[in-house]
């Protein structure tokens, strides 16, 4: 139990970053209709299921360069 308490200063910021990335990606997915690859449903599933890597994949591979549509 004590080792878990020692890791909290590392775990909490990582969890905040993970949730922030997921929220930012979901907001972007829901407010835009064009993507480089895939569709809206695919990216929502990837962002939620793949956790930290999902939002990064969306911003690198899925996000279109166009403004809101």
Predicted model as a PDB file, atoms N, CA, C, CB and O in Angstrom, pLDDT in the B-factor column:
MODEL        1                                                                  
ATOM      1  N   UNK A   1       0.828  -1.196   0.000  1.00 63.00           N  
ATOM      2  CA  UNK A   1       0.000   0.000   0.000  1.00 63.00           C  
ATOM      3  C   UNK A   1       0.869   1.256   0.000  1.00 63.00           C  
ATOM      4  CB  UNK A   1      -0.941   0.001   1.212  1.00 63.00           C  
ATOM      5  O   UNK A   1       0.529   2.241  -0.655  1.00 63.00           O  
ATOM      6  N   UNK A   2       1.958   1.233   0.708  1.00 74.00           N  
ATOM      7  CA  UNK A   2       2.833   2.378   0.788  1.00 74.00           C  
ATOM      8  C   UNK A   2       3.478   2.686  -0.564  1.00 74.00           C  
ATOM      9  CB  UNK A   2       3.898   2.144   1.838  1.00 74.00           C  
ATOM     10  O   UNK A   2       3.710   3.853  -0.880  1.00 74.00           O  
ATOM     11  N   UNK A   3       3.771   1.658  -1.368  1.00 86.00           N  
ATOM     12  CA  UNK A   3       4.385   1.891  -2.674  1.00 86.00           C  
ATOM     13  C   UNK A   3       3.403   2.572  -3.623  1.00 86.00           C  
ATOM     14  CB  UNK A   3       4.876   0.568  -3.280  1.00 86.00           C  
ATOM     15  O   UNK A   3       3.813   3.354  -4.481  1.00 86.00           O  
ATOM     16  N   UNK A   4       2.120   2.285  -3.479  1.00 82.00           N  
ATOM     17  CA  UNK A   4       1.113   2.959  -4.285  1.00 82.00           C  
ATOM     18  C   UNK A   4       1.064   4.445  -3.944  1.00 82.00           C  
ATOM     19  CB  UNK A   4      -0.265   2.315  -4.075  1.00 82.00           C  
ATOM     20  O   UNK A   4       0.932   5.283  -4.835  1.00 82.00           O  
ATOM     21  N   UNK A   5       1.169   4.763  -2.692  1.00 86.00           N  
ATOM     22  CA  UNK A   5       1.163   6.160  -2.269  1.00 86.00           C  
ATOM     23  C   UNK A   5       2.397   6.891  -2.798  1.00 86.00           C  
ATOM     24  CB  UNK A   5       1.103   6.256  -0.736  1.00 86.00           C  
ATOM     25  O   UNK A   5       2.334   8.085  -3.089  1.00 86.00           O  
ATOM     26  N   UNK A   6       3.496   6.191  -2.921  1.00 89.00           N  
ATOM     27  CA  UNK A   6       4.711   6.792  -3.463  1.00 89.00           C  
ATOM     28  C   UNK A   6       4.571   7.105  -4.954  1.00 89.00           C  
ATOM     29  CB  UNK A   6       5.899   5.865  -3.235  1.00 89.00           C  
ATOM     30  O   UNK A   6       5.208   8.030  -5.458  1.00 89.00           O  
ATOM     31  N   UNK A   7       3.737   6.335  -5.656  1.00 90.00           N  
ATOM     32  CA  UNK A   7       3.555   6.527  -7.097  1.00 90.00           C  
ATOM     33  C   UNK A   7       2.490   7.557  -7.449  1.00 90.00           C  
ATOM     34  CB  UNK A   7       3.202   5.223  -7.736  1.00 90.00           C  
ATOM     35  O   UNK A   7       2.417   7.982  -8.602  1.00 90.00           O  
ATOM     36  N   UNK A   8       1.673   7.967  -6.505  1.00 90.00           N  
ATOM     37  CA  UNK A   8       0.598   8.912  -6.792  1.00 90.00           C  
ATOM     38  C   UNK A   8       1.070  10.214  -7.430  1.00 90.00           C  
ATOM     39  CB  UNK A   8      -0.134   9.224  -5.535  1.00 90.00           C  
ATOM     40  O   UNK A   8       0.382  10.714  -8.320  1.00 90.00           O  
ATOM     41  N   UNK A   9       2.200  10.792  -7.030  1.00 91.00           N  
ATOM     42  CA  UNK A   9       2.635  12.025  -7.702  1.00 91.00           C  
ATOM     43  C   UNK A   9       2.934  11.835  -9.195  1.00 91.00           C  
ATOM     44  CB  UNK A   9       3.868  12.567  -7.014  1.00 91.00           C  
ATOM     45  O   UNK A   9       2.962  12.808  -9.948  1.00 91.00           O  
ATOM     46  N   UNK A  10       3.153  10.612  -9.615  1.00 91.00           N  
ATOM     47  CA  UNK A  10       3.384  10.327 -11.036  1.00 91.00           C  
ATOM     48  C   UNK A  10       2.076   9.945 -11.717  1.00 91.00           C  
ATOM     49  CB  UNK A  10       4.425   9.197 -11.205  1.00 91.00           C  
ATOM     50  O   UNK A  10       1.813  10.371 -12.842  1.00 91.00           O  
ATOM     51  N   UNK A  11       1.263   9.150 -11.049  1.00 91.00           N  
ATOM     52  CA  UNK A  11       0.031   8.628 -11.639  1.00 91.00           C  
ATOM     53  C   UNK A  11      -1.004   9.730 -11.869  1.00 91.00           C  
ATOM     54  CB  UNK A  11      -0.557   7.545 -10.743  1.00 91.00           C  
ATOM     55  O   UNK A  11      -1.649   9.752 -12.917  1.00 91.00           O  
ATOM     56  N   UNK A  12      -1.173  10.628 -10.929  1.00 93.00           N  
ATOM     57  CA  UNK A  12      -2.203  11.657 -11.039  1.00 93.00           C  
ATOM     58  C   UNK A  12      -1.980  12.579 -12.238  1.00 93.00           C  
ATOM     59  CB  UNK A  12      -2.250  12.477  -9.765  1.00 93.00           C  
ATOM     60  O   UNK A  12      -2.927  12.794 -12.994  1.00 93.00           O  
ATOM     61  N   UNK A  13      -0.793  13.135 -12.459  1.00 94.00           N  
ATOM     62  CA  UNK A  13      -0.608  13.978 -13.663  1.00 94.00           C  
ATOM     63  C   UNK A  13      -0.803  13.201 -14.968  1.00 94.00           C  
ATOM     64  CB  UNK A  13       0.787  14.599 -13.652  1.00 94.00           C  
ATOM     65  O   UNK A  13      -1.341  13.741 -15.934  1.00 94.00           O  
ATOM     66  N   UNK A  14      -0.367  11.939 -15.001  1.00 93.00           N  
ATOM     67  CA  UNK A  14      -0.564  11.136 -16.211  1.00 93.00           C  
ATOM     68  C   UNK A  14      -2.044  10.896 -16.478  1.00 93.00           C  
ATOM     69  CB  UNK A  14       0.169   9.798 -16.089  1.00 93.00           C  
ATOM     70  O   UNK A  14      -2.478  10.922 -17.629  1.00 93.00           O  
ATOM     71  N   UNK A  15      -2.816  10.663 -15.431  1.00 93.00           N  
ATOM     72  CA  UNK A  15      -4.251  10.466 -15.588  1.00 93.00           C  
ATOM     73  C   UNK A  15      -4.929  11.742 -16.071  1.00 93.00           C  
ATOM     74  CB  UNK A  15      -4.873  10.005 -14.272  1.00 93.00           C  
ATOM     75  O   UNK A  15      -5.835  11.687 -16.902  1.00 93.00           O  
ATOM     76  N   UNK A  16      -4.501  12.880 -15.560  1.00 95.00           N  
ATOM     77  CA  UNK A  16      -5.069  14.161 -15.995  1.00 95.00           C  
ATOM     78  C   UNK A  16      -4.754  14.415 -17.459  1.00 95.00           C  
ATOM     79  CB  UNK A  16      -4.534  15.315 -15.131  1.00 95.00           C  
ATOM     80  O   UNK A  16      -5.618  14.873 -18.206  1.00 95.00           O  
ATOM     81  N   UNK A  17      -3.536  14.128 -17.877  1.00 93.00           N  
ATOM     82  CA  UNK A  17      -3.149  14.290 -19.288  1.00 93.00           C  
ATOM     83  C   UNK A  17      -3.968  13.358 -20.170  1.00 93.00           C  
ATOM     84  CB  UNK A  17      -1.637  14.014 -19.479  1.00 93.00           C  
ATOM     85  O   UNK A  17      -4.432  13.766 -21.235  1.00 93.00           O  
ATOM     86  N   UNK A  18      -4.151  12.119 -19.744  1.00 94.00           N  
ATOM     87  CA  UNK A  18      -4.918  11.148 -20.517  1.00 94.00           C  
ATOM     88  C   UNK A  18      -6.358  11.613 -20.703  1.00 94.00           C  
ATOM     89  CB  UNK A  18      -4.890   9.781 -19.833  1.00 94.00           C  
ATOM     90  O   UNK A  18      -6.883  11.580 -21.816  1.00 94.00           O  
ATOM     91  N   UNK A  19      -6.987  12.036 -19.637  1.00 95.00           N  
ATOM     92  CA  UNK A  19      -8.378  12.497 -19.726  1.00 95.00           C  
ATOM     93  C   UNK A  19      -8.463  13.769 -20.566  1.00 95.00           C  
ATOM     94  CB  UNK A  19      -8.962  12.748 -18.314  1.00 95.00           C  
ATOM     95  O   UNK A  19      -9.392  13.920 -21.360  1.00 95.00           O  
ATOM     96  N   UNK A  20      -7.518  14.676 -20.405  1.00 95.00           N  
ATOM     97  CA  UNK A  20      -7.516  15.906 -21.194  1.00 95.00           C  
ATOM     98  C   UNK A  20      -7.382  15.636 -22.681  1.00 95.00           C  
ATOM     99  CB  UNK A  20      -6.398  16.810 -20.741  1.00 95.00           C  
ATOM    100  O   UNK A  20      -8.093  16.235 -23.488  1.00 95.00           O  
ATOM    101  N   UNK A  21      -6.474  14.739 -23.051  1.00 94.00           N  
ATOM    102  CA  UNK A  21      -6.313  14.373 -24.463  1.00 94.00           C  
ATOM    103  C   UNK A  21      -7.588  13.747 -25.009  1.00 94.00           C  
ATOM    104  CB  UNK A  21      -5.132  13.403 -24.638  1.00 94.00           C  
ATOM    105  O   UNK A  21      -8.011  14.054 -26.123  1.00 94.00           O  
ATOM    106  N   UNK A  22      -8.201  12.866 -24.218  1.00 95.00           N  
ATOM    107  CA  UNK A  22      -9.413  12.198 -24.665  1.00 95.00           C  
ATOM    108  C   UNK A  22     -10.548  13.206 -24.864  1.00 95.00           C  
ATOM    109  CB  UNK A  22      -9.827  11.118 -23.658  1.00 95.00           C  
ATOM    110  O   UNK A  22     -11.258  13.140 -25.868  1.00 95.00           O  
ATOM    111  N   UNK A  23     -10.725  14.116 -23.941  1.00 96.00           N  
ATOM    112  CA  UNK A  23     -11.779  15.121 -24.047  1.00 96.00           C  
ATOM    113  C   UNK A  23     -11.528  16.035 -25.248  1.00 96.00           C  
ATOM    114  CB  UNK A  23     -11.866  15.952 -22.749  1.00 96.00           C  
ATOM    115  O   UNK A  23     -12.452  16.323 -26.008  1.00 96.00           O  
ATOM    116  N   UNK A  24     -10.294  16.489 -25.423  1.00 94.00           N  
ATOM    117  CA  UNK A  24      -9.966  17.356 -26.557  1.00 94.00           C  
ATOM    118  C   UNK A  24     -10.230  16.649 -27.886  1.00 94.00           C  
ATOM    119  CB  UNK A  24      -8.498  17.803 -26.481  1.00 94.00           C  
ATOM    120  O   UNK A  24     -10.785  17.245 -28.809  1.00 94.00           O  
ATOM    121  N   UNK A  25      -9.836  15.391 -27.981  1.00 93.00           N  
ATOM    122  CA  UNK A  25     -10.057  14.635 -29.218  1.00 93.00           C  
ATOM    123  C   UNK A  25     -11.545  14.424 -29.466  1.00 93.00           C  
ATOM    124  CB  UNK A  25      -9.335  13.279 -29.159  1.00 93.00           C  
ATOM    125  O   UNK A  25     -12.006  14.573 -30.598  1.00 93.00           O  
ATOM    126  N   UNK A  26     -12.299  14.080 -28.433  1.00 95.00           N  
ATOM    127  CA  UNK A  26     -13.740  13.861 -28.604  1.00 95.00           C  
ATOM    128  C   UNK A  26     -14.450  15.146 -29.014  1.00 95.00           C  
ATOM    129  CB  UNK A  26     -14.355  13.314 -27.310  1.00 95.00           C  
ATOM    130  O   UNK A  26     -15.328  15.118 -29.876  1.00 95.00           O  
ATOM    131  N   UNK A  27     -14.084  16.264 -28.413  1.00 94.00           N  
ATOM    132  CA  UNK A  27     -14.690  17.541 -28.804  1.00 94.00           C  
ATOM    133  C   UNK A  27     -14.380  17.842 -30.262  1.00 94.00           C  
ATOM    134  CB  UNK A  27     -14.186  18.690 -27.900  1.00 94.00           C  
ATOM    135  O   UNK A  27     -15.261  18.268 -31.010  1.00 94.00           O  
ATOM    136  N   UNK A  28     -13.137  17.625 -30.672  1.00 92.00           N  
ATOM    137  CA  UNK A  28     -12.765  17.887 -32.066  1.00 92.00           C  
ATOM    138  C   UNK A  28     -13.511  16.954 -33.010  1.00 92.00           C  
ATOM    139  CB  UNK A  28     -11.248  17.730 -32.258  1.00 92.00           C  
ATOM    140  O   UNK A  28     -13.983  17.388 -34.061  1.00 92.00           O  
ATOM    141  N   UNK A  29     -13.622  15.689 -32.652  1.00 92.00           N  
ATOM    142  CA  UNK A  29     -14.331  14.724 -33.497  1.00 92.00           C  
ATOM    143  C   UNK A  29     -15.797  15.120 -33.652  1.00 92.00           C  
ATOM    144  CB  UNK A  29     -14.224  13.304 -32.903  1.00 92.00           C  
ATOM    145  O   UNK A  29     -16.347  15.066 -34.753  1.00 92.00           O  
ATOM    146  N   UNK A  30     -16.420  15.516 -32.557  1.00 93.00           N  
ATOM    147  CA  UNK A  30     -17.852  15.822 -32.595  1.00 93.00           C  
ATOM    148  C   UNK A  30     -18.171  17.164 -33.261  1.00 93.00           C  
ATOM    149  CB  UNK A  30     -18.404  15.818 -31.195  1.00 93.00           C  
ATOM    150  O   UNK A  30     -19.304  17.382 -33.688  1.00 93.00           O  
ATOM    151  N   UNK A  31     -17.195  18.057 -33.353  1.00 91.00           N  
ATOM    152  CA  UNK A  31     -17.460  19.358 -33.973  1.00 91.00           C  
ATOM    153  C   UNK A  31     -16.966  19.453 -35.415  1.00 91.00           C  
ATOM    154  CB  UNK A  31     -16.819  20.448 -33.156  1.00 91.00           C  
ATOM    155  O   UNK A  31     -17.188  20.472 -36.070  1.00 91.00           O  
ATOM    156  N   UNK A  32     -16.314  18.432 -35.915  1.00 88.00           N  
ATOM    157  CA  UNK A  32     -15.834  18.416 -37.297  1.00 88.00           C  
ATOM    158  C   UNK A  32     -16.405  17.198 -38.016  1.00 88.00           C  
ATOM    159  CB  UNK A  32     -14.280  18.406 -37.347  1.00 88.00           C  
ATOM    160  O   UNK A  32     -16.674  16.169 -37.397  1.00 88.00           O  
ATOM    161  N   UNK A  33     -16.583  17.326 -39.316  1.00 84.00           N  
ATOM    162  CA  UNK A  33     -17.180  16.213 -40.060  1.00 84.00           C  
ATOM    163  C   UNK A  33     -16.257  15.600 -41.097  1.00 84.00           C  
ATOM    164  CB  UNK A  33     -18.423  16.673 -40.732  1.00 84.00           C  
ATOM    165  O   UNK A  33     -16.634  14.619 -41.737  1.00 84.00           O  
ATOM    166  N   UNK A  34     -15.067  16.141 -41.286  1.00 85.00           N  
ATOM    167  CA  UNK A  34     -14.152  15.553 -42.269  1.00 85.00           C  
ATOM    168  C   UNK A  34     -12.889  15.068 -41.573  1.00 85.00           C  
ATOM    169  CB  UNK A  34     -13.800  16.576 -43.378  1.00 85.00           C  
ATOM    170  O   UNK A  34     -12.379  15.710 -40.655  1.00 85.00           O  
ATOM    171  N   UNK A  35     -12.398  13.926 -42.029  1.00 85.00           N  
ATOM    172  CA  UNK A  35     -11.234  13.276 -41.436  1.00 85.00           C  
ATOM    173  C   UNK A  35     -10.315  12.794 -42.551  1.00 85.00           C  
ATOM    174  CB  UNK A  35     -11.658  12.094 -40.517  1.00 85.00           C  
ATOM    175  O   UNK A  35     -10.776  12.496 -43.653  1.00 85.00           O  
ATOM    176  N   UNK A  36      -9.017  12.716 -42.269  1.00 85.00           N  
ATOM    177  CA  UNK A  36      -8.069  12.191 -43.259  1.00 85.00           C  
ATOM    178  C   UNK A  36      -8.354  10.722 -43.528  1.00 85.00           C  
ATOM    179  CB  UNK A  36      -6.610  12.372 -42.776  1.00 85.00           C  
ATOM    180  O   UNK A  36      -8.355  10.275 -44.676  1.00 85.00           O  
ATOM    181  N   UNK A  37      -8.598   9.975 -42.451  1.00 86.00           N  
ATOM    182  CA  UNK A  37      -8.848   8.539 -42.548  1.00 86.00           C  
ATOM    183  C   UNK A  37     -10.041   8.193 -41.666  1.00 86.00           C  
ATOM    184  CB  UNK A  37      -7.588   7.714 -42.131  1.00 86.00           C  
ATOM    185  O   UNK A  37     -10.241   8.811 -40.620  1.00 86.00           O  
ATOM    186  N   UNK A  38     -10.824   7.224 -42.076  1.00 85.00           N  
ATOM    187  CA  UNK A  38     -11.907   6.730 -41.241  1.00 85.00           C  
ATOM    188  C   UNK A  38     -13.093   7.677 -41.168  1.00 85.00           C  
ATOM    189  CB  UNK A  38     -11.399   6.469 -39.867  1.00 85.00           C  
ATOM    190  O   UNK A  38     -13.208   8.632 -41.937  1.00 85.00           O  
ATOM    191  N   UNK A  39     -13.978   7.376 -40.207  1.00 89.00           N  
ATOM    192  CA  UNK A  39     -15.164   8.193 -40.016  1.00 89.00           C  
ATOM    193  C   UNK A  39     -15.337   8.523 -38.538  1.00 89.00           C  
ATOM    194  CB  UNK A  39     -16.410   7.476 -40.560  1.00 89.00           C  
ATOM    195  O   UNK A  39     -14.523   8.121 -37.708  1.00 89.00           O  
ATOM    196  N   UNK A  40     -16.385   9.246 -38.217  1.00 91.00           N  
ATOM    197  CA  UNK A  40     -16.609   9.736 -36.861  1.00 91.00           C  
ATOM    198  C   UNK A  40     -16.713   8.589 -35.846  1.00 91.00           C  
ATOM    199  CB  UNK A  40     -17.878  10.584 -36.820  1.00 91.00           C  
ATOM    200  O   UNK A  40     -16.075   8.630 -34.794  1.00 91.00           O  
ATOM    201  N   UNK A  41     -17.509   7.580 -36.161  1.00 93.00           N  
ATOM    202  CA  UNK A  41     -17.715   6.467 -35.222  1.00 93.00           C  
ATOM    203  C   UNK A  41     -16.398   5.740 -34.957  1.00 93.00           C  
ATOM    204  CB  UNK A  41     -18.770   5.477 -35.774  1.00 93.00           C  
ATOM    205  O   UNK A  41     -16.095   5.420 -33.807  1.00 93.00           O  
ATOM    206  N   UNK A  42     -15.626   5.479 -35.984  1.00 92.00           N  
ATOM    207  CA  UNK A  42     -14.334   4.808 -35.824  1.00 92.00           C  
ATOM    208  C   UNK A  42     -13.441   5.582 -34.868  1.00 92.00           C  
ATOM    209  CB  UNK A  42     -13.636   4.645 -37.182  1.00 92.00           C  
ATOM    210  O   UNK A  42     -12.853   4.996 -33.960  1.00 92.00           O  
ATOM    211  N   UNK A  43     -13.332   6.897 -35.062  1.00 92.00           N  
ATOM    212  CA  UNK A  43     -12.433   7.686 -34.229  1.00 92.00           C  
ATOM    213  C   UNK A  43     -12.936   7.803 -32.795  1.00 92.00           C  
ATOM    214  CB  UNK A  43     -12.253   9.066 -34.823  1.00 92.00           C  
ATOM    215  O   UNK A  43     -12.128   7.838 -31.867  1.00 92.00           O  
ATOM    216  N   UNK A  44     -14.238   7.863 -32.592  1.00 93.00           N  
ATOM    217  CA  UNK A  44     -14.767   7.884 -31.224  1.00 93.00           C  
ATOM    218  C   UNK A  44     -14.390   6.601 -30.505  1.00 93.00           C  
ATOM    219  CB  UNK A  44     -16.302   8.067 -31.227  1.00 93.00           C  
ATOM    220  O   UNK A  44     -13.948   6.637 -29.357  1.00 93.00           O  
ATOM    221  N   UNK A  45     -14.563   5.466 -31.177  1.00 94.00           N  
ATOM    222  CA  UNK A  45     -14.212   4.173 -30.571  1.00 94.00           C  
ATOM    223  C   UNK A  45     -12.718   4.099 -30.286  1.00 94.00           C  
ATOM    224  CB  UNK A  45     -14.631   3.009 -31.491  1.00 94.00           C  
ATOM    225  O   UNK A  45     -12.320   3.672 -29.202  1.00 94.00           O  
ATOM    226  N   UNK A  46     -11.883   4.508 -31.240  1.00 93.00           N  
ATOM    227  CA  UNK A  46     -10.426   4.455 -31.052  1.00 93.00           C  
ATOM    228  C   UNK A  46     -10.005   5.331 -29.874  1.00 93.00           C  
ATOM    229  CB  UNK A  46      -9.695   4.904 -32.340  1.00 93.00           C  
ATOM    230  O   UNK A  46      -9.207   4.906 -29.040  1.00 93.00           O  
ATOM    231  N   UNK A  47     -10.532   6.540 -29.803  1.00 93.00           N  
ATOM    232  CA  UNK A  47     -10.141   7.469 -28.746  1.00 93.00           C  
ATOM    233  C   UNK A  47     -10.540   6.944 -27.376  1.00 93.00           C  
ATOM    234  CB  UNK A  47     -10.769   8.840 -28.983  1.00 93.00           C  
ATOM    235  O   UNK A  47      -9.779   7.078 -26.418  1.00 93.00           O  
ATOM    236  N   UNK A  48     -11.725   6.346 -27.269  1.00 93.00           N  
ATOM    237  CA  UNK A  48     -12.188   5.862 -25.965  1.00 93.00           C  
ATOM    238  C   UNK A  48     -11.530   4.538 -25.584  1.00 93.00           C  
ATOM    239  CB  UNK A  48     -13.704   5.700 -25.974  1.00 93.00           C  
ATOM    240  O   UNK A  48     -11.121   4.364 -24.436  1.00 93.00           O  
ATOM    241  N   UNK A  49     -11.425   3.615 -26.518  1.00 94.00           N  
ATOM    242  CA  UNK A  49     -10.933   2.271 -26.199  1.00 94.00           C  
ATOM    243  C   UNK A  49      -9.421   2.210 -26.050  1.00 94.00           C  
ATOM    244  CB  UNK A  49     -11.366   1.302 -27.265  1.00 94.00           C  
ATOM    245  O   UNK A  49      -8.919   1.499 -25.180  1.00 94.00           O  
ATOM    246  N   UNK A  50      -8.691   2.934 -26.876  1.00 91.00           N  
ATOM    247  CA  UNK A  50      -7.236   2.822 -26.875  1.00 91.00           C  
ATOM    248  C   UNK A  50      -6.593   3.788 -25.873  1.00 91.00           C  
ATOM    249  CB  UNK A  50      -6.691   3.085 -28.279  1.00 91.00           C  
ATOM    250  O   UNK A  50      -5.367   3.856 -25.781  1.00 91.00           O  
ATOM    251  N   UNK A  51      -7.395   4.521 -25.137  1.00 84.00           N  
ATOM    252  CA  UNK A  51      -6.943   5.421 -24.069  1.00 84.00           C  
ATOM    253  C   UNK A  51      -5.923   6.444 -24.535  1.00 84.00           C  
ATOM    254  CB  UNK A  51      -6.356   4.622 -22.945  1.00 84.00           C  
ATOM    255  O   UNK A  51      -6.232   7.230 -25.430  1.00 84.00           O  
ATOM    256  N   UNK A  52      -4.743   6.471 -23.981  1.00 83.00           N  
ATOM    257  CA  UNK A  52      -3.772   7.536 -24.245  1.00 83.00           C  
ATOM    258  C   UNK A  52      -3.312   7.565 -25.696  1.00 83.00           C  
ATOM    259  CB  UNK A  52      -2.572   7.375 -23.342  1.00 83.00           C  
ATOM    260  O   UNK A  52      -3.153   8.648 -26.260  1.00 83.00           O  
ATOM    261  N   UNK A  53      -3.099   6.436 -26.303  1.00 92.00           N  
ATOM    262  CA  UNK A  53      -2.599   6.398 -27.672  1.00 92.00           C  
ATOM    263  C   UNK A  53      -3.695   6.761 -28.683  1.00 92.00           C  
ATOM    264  CB  UNK A  53      -2.035   5.012 -27.985  1.00 92.00           C  
ATOM    265  O   UNK A  53      -3.390   7.310 -29.741  1.00 92.00           O  
ATOM    266  N   UNK A  54      -4.963   6.464 -28.375  1.00 92.00           N  
ATOM    267  CA  UNK A  54      -6.076   6.764 -29.279  1.00 92.00           C  
ATOM    268  C   UNK A  54      -6.174   8.231 -29.649  1.00 92.00           C  
ATOM    269  CB  UNK A  54      -7.363   6.329 -28.659  1.00 92.00           C  
ATOM    270  O   UNK A  54      -6.220   8.553 -30.836  1.00 92.00           O  
ATOM    271  N   UNK A  55      -6.209   9.151 -28.658  1.00 92.00           N  
ATOM    272  CA  UNK A  55      -6.261  10.566 -29.020  1.00 92.00           C  
ATOM    273  C   UNK A  55      -5.036  11.034 -29.812  1.00 92.00           C  
ATOM    274  CB  UNK A  55      -6.398  11.399 -27.773  1.00 92.00           C  
ATOM    275  O   UNK A  55      -5.159  11.865 -30.712  1.00 92.00           O  
ATOM    276  N   UNK A  56      -3.878  10.512 -29.484  1.00 90.00           N  
ATOM    277  CA  UNK A  56      -2.667  10.878 -30.219  1.00 90.00           C  
ATOM    278  C   UNK A  56      -2.777  10.407 -31.669  1.00 90.00           C  
ATOM    279  CB  UNK A  56      -1.408  10.270 -29.544  1.00 90.00           C  
ATOM    280  O   UNK A  56      -2.429  11.142 -32.593  1.00 90.00           O  
ATOM    281  N   UNK A  57      -3.262   9.177 -31.863  1.00 90.00           N  
ATOM    282  CA  UNK A  57      -3.474   8.669 -33.220  1.00 90.00           C  
ATOM    283  C   UNK A  57      -4.454   9.548 -33.979  1.00 90.00           C  
ATOM    284  CB  UNK A  57      -3.983   7.224 -33.182  1.00 90.00           C  
ATOM    285  O   UNK A  57      -4.242   9.840 -35.155  1.00 90.00           O  
ATOM    286  N   UNK A  58      -5.527   9.973 -33.315  1.00 90.00           N  
ATOM    287  CA  UNK A  58      -6.503  10.828 -33.988  1.00 90.00           C  
ATOM    288  C   UNK A  58      -5.865  12.137 -34.435  1.00 90.00           C  
ATOM    289  CB  UNK A  58      -7.692  11.111 -33.066  1.00 90.00           C  
ATOM    290  O   UNK A  58      -6.040  12.550 -35.582  1.00 90.00           O  
ATOM    291  N   UNK A  59      -5.131  12.791 -33.549  1.00 87.00           N  
ATOM    292  CA  UNK A  59      -4.553  14.081 -33.904  1.00 87.00           C  
ATOM    293  C   UNK A  59      -3.479  13.954 -34.977  1.00 87.00           C  
ATOM    294  CB  UNK A  59      -3.972  14.744 -32.675  1.00 87.00           C  
ATOM    295  O   UNK A  59      -3.263  14.893 -35.743  1.00 87.00           O  
ATOM    296  N   UNK A  60      -2.804  12.809 -35.047  1.00 89.00           N  
ATOM    297  CA  UNK A  60      -1.760  12.615 -36.054  1.00 89.00           C  
ATOM    298  C   UNK A  60      -2.343  12.093 -37.372  1.00 89.00           C  
ATOM    299  CB  UNK A  60      -0.694  11.643 -35.530  1.00 89.00           C  
ATOM    300  O   UNK A  60      -1.984  12.582 -38.443  1.00 89.00           O  
ATOM    301  N   UNK A  61      -3.236  11.105 -37.299  1.00 87.00           N  
ATOM    302  CA  UNK A  61      -3.702  10.431 -38.513  1.00 87.00           C  
ATOM    303  C   UNK A  61      -5.109  10.813 -38.965  1.00 87.00           C  
ATOM    304  CB  UNK A  61      -3.653   8.970 -38.302  1.00 87.00           C  
ATOM    305  O   UNK A  61      -5.391  10.774 -40.163  1.00 87.00           O  
ATOM    306  N   UNK A  62      -5.983  11.174 -38.061  1.00 86.00           N  
ATOM    307  CA  UNK A  62      -7.377  11.353 -38.427  1.00 86.00           C  
ATOM    308  C   UNK A  62      -7.824  12.783 -38.625  1.00 86.00           C  
ATOM    309  CB  UNK A  62      -8.211  10.748 -37.412  1.00 86.00           C  
ATOM    310  O   UNK A  62      -8.720  13.044 -39.427  1.00 86.00           O  
ATOM    311  N   UNK A  63      -7.229  13.698 -37.922  1.00 83.00           N  
ATOM    312  CA  UNK A  63      -7.669  15.086 -37.969  1.00 83.00           C  
ATOM    313  C   UNK A  63      -7.389  15.698 -39.332  1.00 83.00           C  
ATOM    314  CB  UNK A  63      -6.984  15.900 -36.874  1.00 83.00           C  
ATOM    315  O   UNK A  63      -6.265  15.660 -39.832  1.00 83.00           O  
ATOM    316  N   UNK A  64      -8.431  16.261 -39.917  1.00 78.00           N  
ATOM    317  CA  UNK A  64      -8.296  16.908 -41.227  1.00 78.00           C  
ATOM    318  C   UNK A  64      -7.737  18.319 -41.044  1.00 78.00           C  
ATOM    319  CB  UNK A  64      -9.668  16.953 -41.970  1.00 78.00           C  
ATOM    320  O   UNK A  64      -7.901  18.926 -39.986  1.00 78.00           O  
ATOM    321  N   UNK A  65      -7.083  18.829 -42.068  1.00 69.00           N  
ATOM    322  CA  UNK A  65      -6.514  20.165 -42.015  1.00 69.00           C  
ATOM    323  C   UNK A  65      -7.566  21.249 -42.243  1.00 69.00           C  
ATOM    324  CB  UNK A  65      -5.410  20.295 -43.040  1.00 69.00           C  
ATOM    325  O   UNK A  65      -7.293  22.434 -42.051  1.00 69.00           O  
ATOM    326  N   UNK A  66      -8.770  20.839 -42.655  1.00 64.00           N  
ATOM    327  CA  UNK A  66      -9.842  21.802 -42.938  1.00 64.00           C  
ATOM    328  C   UNK A  66     -10.423  22.341 -41.637  1.00 64.00           C  
ATOM    329  CB  UNK A  66     -10.955  21.148 -43.790  1.00 64.00           C  
ATOM    330  O   UNK A  66     -10.325  21.701 -40.590  1.00 64.00           O  
ATOM    331  N   UNK A  67     -11.021  23.509 -41.712  1.00 54.00           N  
ATOM    332  CA  UNK A  67     -11.719  24.093 -40.573  1.00 54.00           C  
ATOM    333  C   UNK A  67     -13.061  23.390 -40.398  1.00 54.00           C  
ATOM    334  CB  UNK A  67     -11.916  25.626 -40.764  1.00 54.00           C  
ATOM    335  O   UNK A  67     -13.374  22.445 -41.123  1.00 54.00           O  
ATOM    336  N   UNK A  68     -13.845  23.850 -39.443  1.00 50.00           N  
ATOM    337  CA  UNK A  68     -15.150  23.244 -39.170  1.00 50.00           C  
ATOM    338  C   UNK A  68     -15.985  23.157 -40.430  1.00 50.00           C  
ATOM    339  CB  UNK A  68     -15.900  24.037 -38.104  1.00 50.00           C  
ATOM    340  O   UNK A  68     -15.976  24.045 -41.282  1.00 50.00           O  
ATOM    341  N   UNK A  69     -16.718  22.036 -40.513  1.00 47.00           N  
ATOM    342  CA  UNK A  69     -17.609  21.836 -41.673  1.00 47.00           C  
ATOM    343  C   UNK A  69     -19.041  21.733 -41.222  1.00 47.00           C  
ATOM    344  CB  UNK A  69     -17.220  20.577 -42.461  1.00 47.00           C  
ATOM    345  O   UNK A  69     -19.938  21.564 -42.049  1.00 47.00           O  
TER     346      UNK A  69                                                      
ENDMDL                                                                          
END                                                                             
